[in-house]
Amino acid sequence: MKPSATLYPILLALASVCSAKLSFKTGSVVVNGKDGSPSQSLKFGPSQGTQPLRVAQDETLKLQFTVFDDEEKREVQPHQTFLRFYDKKTEEEGIVPIKVGRDGKARFSLNLRKPPVGLPPTSFEPLHVSLILGSFKYEGAVYDLFDLTLPPSGTTPPHPEESTFHVQPEIAHTFRPDQKLPPKAISLVFAGLVLSPWALLLGL
């Protein structure tokens, strides 16, 4: 999926007329194992470089941060908040919306047993995760968060009627040979028999 060509200009232009810019703080990620105990954790911020993070099939990622006005330093609720997952090698990407409360607090959970619809196909290459903030009152912003490595996506099971969508062999039609006409003499005899009653009637 590649919606960024139309999505980014809309999000970043939601409030370009305003000078105040949206930012975030207290960003953290925790990866919990199957038993619920944390196996990895990291902190991230607007000016911090991306860090690697790995999530196994039976683990759950939990992310949280708080959005605020970078000028007045107060918590705000943006109109649009998204996480962008981007594979630099395949150029596949996915956009996942995030709910943010009136207090600016946002939480996101990634469970690979029920992955979000917007998550792109994964390989052994990490997905670059970035945060997109947009609002009618503030200048929009995009922040790089971390590089996330997930288990490769499984192959999609074939559709039961998949074979009907493939190219089929050419159909060869067999036509009957042209019917042979009887000899002209026989045709004239039968024609005379058919017309003979009319000849008798006309002769009366």
Solvent accessible surface area in square Angstrom, and as a share of the most:
residue,aa,sasa,rsa
1,M,108,0.48
2,K,129,0.55
3,P,50,0.32
4,S,24,0.15
5,A,86,0.66
6,T,95,0.55
7,L,34,0.17
8,Y,47,0.18
9,P,78,0.49
10,I,107,0.54
11,L,5,0.02
12,L,73,0.36
13,A,63,0.49
14,L,33,0.16
15,A,1,0.01
16,S,73,0.47
17,V,142,0.82
18,C,42,0.25
19,S,98,0.63
20,A,16,0.12
21,K,80,0.34
22,L,0,0.00
23,S,6,0.04
24,F,1,0.01
25,K,76,0.32
26,T,101,0.59
27,G,2,0.02
28,S,12,0.08
29,V,0,0.00
30,V,51,0.29
31,V,0,0.00
32,N,26,0.14
33,G,17,0.17
34,K,165,0.70
35,D,122,0.63
36,G,48,0.46
37,S,55,0.35
38,P,97,0.61
39,S,65,0.42
40,Q,63,0.28
41,S,79,0.51
42,L,22,0.11
43,K,148,0.63
44,F,9,0.04
45,G,15,0.14
46,P,57,0.36
47,S,116,0.75
48,Q,76,0.34
49,G,56,0.53
50,T,53,0.31
51,Q,54,0.24
52,P,115,0.73
53,L,7,0.04
54,R,153,0.56
55,V,1,0.01
56,A,43,0.34
57,Q,98,0.43
58,D,62,0.32
59,E,25,0.11
60,T,23,0.13
61,L,3,0.01
62,K,104,0.44
63,L,3,0.01
64,Q,84,0.38
65,F,4,0.02
66,T,10,0.06
67,V,0,0.00
68,F,23,0.09
69,D,2,0.01
70,D,58,0.30
71,E,114,0.51
72,E,103,0.46
73,K,130,0.55
74,R,117,0.43
75,E,74,0.33
76,V,10,0.06
77,Q,87,0.38
78,P,11,0.07
79,H,89,0.40
80,Q,74,0.33
81,T,8,0.04
82,F,28,0.12
83,L,1,0.01
84,R,42,0.15
85,F,3,0.01
86,Y,48,0.18
87,D,1,0.01
88,K,137,0.58
89,K,151,0.64
90,T,73,0.42
91,E,93,0.42
92,E,53,0.24
93,E,3,0.01
94,G,0,0.00
95,I,26,0.13
96,V,10,0.05
97,P,95,0.59
98,I,15,0.08
99,K,189,0.80
100,V,16,0.09
101,G,31,0.30
102,R,214,0.78
103,D,74,0.38
104,G,0,0.00
105,K,95,0.40
106,A,2,0.01
107,R,163,0.59
108,F,25,0.10
109,S,64,0.41
110,L,0,0.00
111,N,43,0.22
112,L,19,0.10
113,R,143,0.52
114,K,172,0.73
115,P,69,0.44
116,P,35,0.22
117,V,152,0.87
118,G,14,0.14
119,L,28,0.14
120,P,4,0.03
121,P,78,0.49
122,T,17,0.10
123,S,36,0.23
124,F,168,0.70
125,E,68,0.31
126,P,57,0.36
127,L,1,0.01
128,H,24,0.11
129,V,0,0.00
130,S,3,0.02
131,L,0,0.00
132,I,0,0.00
133,L,0,0.00
134,G,0,0.00
135,S,1,0.01
136,F,125,0.52
137,K,139,0.59
138,Y,20,0.08
139,E,67,0.30
140,G,7,0.07
141,A,5,0.04
142,V,65,0.38
143,Y,25,0.09
144,D,75,0.39
145,L,2,0.01
146,F,3,0.01
147,D,38,0.20
148,L,1,0.00
149,T,20,0.12
150,L,7,0.03
151,P,37,0.23
152,P,61,0.38
153,S,60,0.38
154,G,71,0.68
155,T,134,0.78
156,T,120,0.70
157,P,109,0.69
158,P,104,0.65
159,H,112,0.50
160,P,127,0.80
161,E,101,0.45
162,E,69,0.31
163,S,74,0.48
164,T,90,0.52
165,F,155,0.65
166,H,107,0.48
167,V,152,0.87
168,Q,108,0.48
169,P,116,0.73
170,E,169,0.76
171,I,134,0.68
172,A,96,0.74
173,H,135,0.60
174,T,136,0.79
175,F,171,0.71
176,R,223,0.81
177,P,123,0.77
178,D,136,0.70
179,Q,170,0.75
180,K,186,0.79
181,L,164,0.82
182,P,75,0.47
183,P,85,0.53
184,K,173,0.73
185,A,68,0.53
186,I,83,0.42
187,S,50,0.32
188,L,131,0.65
189,V,92,0.53
190,F,125,0.52
191,A,46,0.36
192,G,38,0.37
193,L,114,0.57
194,V,103,0.59
195,L,112,0.56
196,S,49,0.32
197,P,70,0.44
198,W,159,0.56
199,A,65,0.50
200,L,129,0.64
201,L,111,0.55
202,L,151,0.75
203,G,67,0.65
204,L,180,0.90
